[in-house]
């Protein structure tokens, strides 16, 4: 579904991505882990064409999106749903209108069908009955659920998750992770998730990719990552202060 090859990106002389290569299979849920400020969000933005690389390619279903602009790029973006770190909800919209927004903007579906799809999405994320609430009236965990429902409402082939559990307590973190796995099972999307939730993410993702110093240091199943002998990976997943990763 997604193939990243030798991706390089610098900002003002500072190199962030140094040749990232990674493939994501159809319907796979892969998590990208790594140091804070290590380029994970930068990599995610390349997947949807918000950033152009200095060198390298990003293929989505066999089409290199790094060369596309305008309507051709918009056509590729229609395959994506995005769950932003802070939810990125419209404060002046109700929960219902936030979720319905992509359908109203991107489709010509009749009002009744939009209503039925929003109601189904609300039920999927456990928010049935909350339609008339505004973002300021709901909890952080509920905002994450609304953001997920909005991302799924157009039934995208690919969903990008940019640290979807940031700021949540442990109980709500587990609830959101379960919601992601449940909706992944139901909708069958291809998922790419940025996460710092170690070791919880090992119970969510099919595979884990460890991004370190601008390259994919290791990619494998959760078990392969947990049992890796790579000293960098071992230090990171253990949260140890001692090791090759410098604390700055």
C-alpha angles and dihedrals in degrees: 000000000000128000122182116189128189094329116189128182133168133180119206093337095314112117114219104166116037104183109323116191122180138147125207119198126223111280092004121138109214127179124209114209132178146114122326109266091017097125103268095128090042089056091049092053090055091057092063097037098252088126130034118218125236086227137355137049140268114201122194112191088342097310120115104229094187089080096047130097138168119003094356090059091043089055090057092046090057087071090062137080119189131205106197124211095249095033092248092223122170105253093207093052126082120238088261094051093046091056095041093049098091092049093049092047102040106030141047095222116150116258093250094054091049089051092051093049093048091049090051091048091050090052091048091057096040097250102114109148094027096093097115097047122107123225091254089058098055135068127258091255091052090051089055089052092050090050090052092048090050091049091052099042094091091047094238123197091224130036123193118203117197104197093313095186100049112139097013127127118245095262094050090043090059090045093054092045090052090048091053092050092045094050091043088056092047100043100031095218126162107249133202114186131185110208144166093187101120122202096002094068089064088072093051110042129069090213137009126218117198113209114201129168092347099309137082101262094186139351126191148111118310089258092051091051093047092050097039117133091208104121093215093052092044093051092048098049091045093047091228122168090212120075144065094307107092117223110223 
